[in-house]
Amino acid sequence: YQSLLDGQSKKFKNDNFSVYKYTAAPSQNYQFSMGRLFVLDTVSQNKLGFTGSVSYRNTQQTNLFDQQRRSDWEYASNNQGASYGFNTTIGALLNIGLQLGKNRFSLRNTYTHLYDNTLIRTVGYNNFDGPNDIKAGLPPNRIQEVDDPTFTNLLQNKLSGQHQLGKIKLEWNLGRTGIDRKEKDISIATQRPVLVGNDYQYFYITSQQSEARINPTSRQNYQN
């Protein structure tokens, strides 16, 4: 039976609730930078320069926990699990400076794209059937998996100027910051044990409720 069940489960490859196991890669961090300065006019001291860089960073980590008693988890049970984190950050920077005699202008641009995905998998007893299941010696009555992929985009721009007017120095700047944060397709899935033959097998459960709810199984999307 187990081989038939495993074979059937492997057919579901394009859904949002399947959990896959793999070996985490080492942390990676790469950066490339460059800059140039061009002399436009040596007499008038006109210059143009720029600096730019791109960066990539990826981290994967696992945090184990052995006591989860909040929410509707049974307080008398050491509900345990792990938090699996996957984080990728891509950044870009471009600064441009222009000097025309006693006038200076600078434009600074920074862009950051952050993808953060955290999967929390908890195995234990709920506080509704949990006390009776524990007394009866039954296996944990719930496995909950919460997947929270978050996308964040940050764009910053700043334009500055400096002017020497005799003994007076005039400085000014304009800036803007844009942030877009989305939690795309948050998935919450719950498994319950079912006695099949002499062994308990865990199956995902659903509900007939159609209003917005967190459990037992749901998909959500947030933007701010």
C-alpha positions in Angstrom: 0.0 0.0 0.0 2.8 2.4 0.9 4.4 2.0 -2.5 1.1 2.8 -4.2 0.6 5.8 -2.0 4.1 7.1 -2.7 3.6 6.6 -6.4 0.3 8.5 -6.4 1.8 11.4 -4.4 4.7 11.8 -6.8 2.2 12.7 -9.6 1.4 16.0 -7.9 4.3 18.2 -9.1 2.7 21.5 -9.9 0.7 22.3 -6.8 1.4 24.8 -4.0 1.2 22.4 -1.0 3.8 19.7 -1.8 6.9 19.7 0.4 10.2 18.6 -1.1 13.3 17.6 0.7 16.8 18.6 -0.5 20.2 19.4 0.9 20.7 23.1 1.6 23.4 24.9 -0.4 26.2 26.9 1.3 25.6 30.6 1.7 26.6 32.6 -1.4 27.6 36.3 -1.7 28.8 37.9 -4.9 29.4 41.6 -5.8 30.8 43.4 -8.8 31.7 47.1 -8.7 33.3 49.6 -11.1 33.8 53.3 -11.5 35.1 55.8 -14.0 36.0 59.5 -14.1 36.0 61.5 -17.3 37.6 64.9 -17.6 35.5 66.9 -20.0 37.4 70.2 -19.9 40.6 70.8 -18.0 40.4 74.6 -18.2 36.8 74.9 -16.7 37.3 71.8 -14.5 34.3 70.0 -16.0 34.2 66.4 -14.9 31.8 63.4 -15.2 32.1 60.3 -13.1 30.1 57.3 -12.1 30.2 54.3 -9.8 28.0 51.2 -10.2 27.7 47.8 -8.5 25.5 44.7 -8.5 25.3 42.1 -5.8 23.7 38.7 -5.1 23.3 37.0 -1.8 21.6 33.7 -1.0 21.2 32.0 2.4 19.4 28.8 3.4 19.0 27.8 7.0 17.1 25.4 9.3 16.0 26.3 12.8 14.7 23.5 15.0 12.2 24.0 17.9 10.9 21.5 20.4 8.2 23.4 22.2 5.3 24.9 20.4 2.4 25.6 22.7 0.9 28.8 21.4 -2.3 29.2 19.4 -4.4 26.0 19.5 -1.6 23.6 20.1 -1.9 21.4 23.2 0.0 22.9 26.1 0.8 19.6 27.8 2.6 18.3 24.7 6.1 19.2 23.4 4.9 20.0 19.9 8.0 20.3 17.7 9.2 21.0 14.2 11.5 23.2 12.2 11.6 26.5 10.3 13.2 26.3 6.9 14.4 29.7 5.6 15.4 30.6 2.0 16.5 34.1 1.3 17.8 35.7 -1.9 18.7 39.4 -2.1 19.7 41.2 -5.4 21.0 44.7 -5.2 22.1 47.4 -7.7 23.6 50.8 -7.2 24.4 53.6 -9.7 25.8 56.9 -8.7 26.6 59.7 -11.2 28.4 62.9 -10.5 28.8 66.0 -12.8 31.0 69.1 -12.1 30.6 72.1 -14.3 33.0 74.7 -13.0 31.6 75.8 -9.6 28.4 73.8 -10.0 28.2 70.1 -8.9 25.3 67.7 -9.5 25.0 64.1 -8.2 22.4 61.4 -8.8 22.2 58.4 -6.5 20.1 55.3 -7.3 19.7 52.2 -5.2 17.6 49.2 -5.9 17.1 46.1 -3.7 15.0 43.0 -4.5 14.4 40.7 -1.6 12.8 37.2 -1.8 12.3 35.6 1.6 10.5 32.2 1.9 10.0 30.6 5.3 8.4 27.1 5.7 7.3 26.2 9.2 6.4 22.5 9.8 5.0 21.6 13.2 4.1 18.1 14.4 2.1 17.7 17.6 -1.4 17.6 19.2 -4.1 20.3 19.0 -5.9 21.4 22.2 -9.3 20.0 21.1 -8.7 16.3 20.6 -5.1 16.3 21.8 -5.6 15.5 25.5 -7.7 12.4 24.7 -5.3 11.3 22.0 -2.4 11.6 24.3 -4.1 9.5 27.0 -5.0 6.9 24.4 -1.4 6.6 23.2 -2.3 7.8 19.7 0.3 9.4 17.4 0.3 13.2 17.0 -3.0 14.3 15.5 -1.8 17.2 13.4 1.0 18.1 11.1 0.8 21.8 10.0 2.9 23.3 7.2 2.9 27.1 6.7 4.7 28.5 3.7 5.1 32.3 3.6 6.9 33.6 0.4 7.5 37.4 0.6 8.7 39.7 -2.1 10.0 43.1 -1.3 11.2 45.8 -3.8 13.0 48.9 -2.6 13.9 51.8 -4.9 15.7 55.0 -3.7 16.6 58.0 -5.8 18.3 61.2 -4.8 19.3 64.2 -6.9 21.6 66.8 -5.2 23.2 70.0 -6.3 25.9 72.4 -5.0 26.6 75.8 -6.4 29.3 78.3 -5.3 27.9 81.8 -5.9 30.8 84.1 -4.8 30.9 83.7 -1.0 27.6 82.0 -0.9 27.2 78.2 -1.2 23.8 76.9 -2.3 22.9 73.3 -1.7 19.7 71.4 -2.5 18.5 67.9 -2.9 15.4 66.0 -4.0 14.7 62.4 -3.0 12.2 59.7 -3.2 11.8 56.2 -1.8 9.4 53.5 -3.1 8.7 50.2 -1.3 6.5 47.4 -2.6 6.0 44.3 -0.3 3.9 41.3 -1.3 3.2 38.1 0.5 2.3 35.9 -2.5 0.3 32.8 -2.1 0.7 32.0 1.6 -0.1 28.3 1.9 -1.3 26.6 5.1 -1.8 22.8 4.9 -2.8 20.4 7.7 -2.4 16.7 7.9 -4.3 14.3 10.1 -3.5 10.6 10.9 -5.8 7.9 9.5 -5.5 4.2 10.5 -4.8 2.2 7.4 -4.4 -1.5 8.2 -2.2 -1.6 11.3 -0.4 1.7 10.7 -1.3 5.3 10.8 -0.9 7.3 7.6 -1.0 11.1 7.4 -3.3 12.7 4.8 -4.0 16.4 4.0 -7.5 17.5 5.0 -9.8 20.2 3.6 -13.0 21.9 4.6 -16.2 22.9 2.9 -16.0 26.4 4.3 -15.4 29.0 1.6 -14.9 32.2 3.7 -11.5 33.5 4.5 -10.0 31.2 7.2 -6.5 30.1 8.1 -7.0 26.4 8.6 -7.1 23.6 8.0 -6.0 24.3 4.4 -5.9 27.7 2.8 -4.1 30.1 0.3 -3.8 33.8 0.9 -2.2 36.9 -0.7 -1.3 40.2 0.9 0.2 43.5 -0.4 1.4 46.5 1.5 
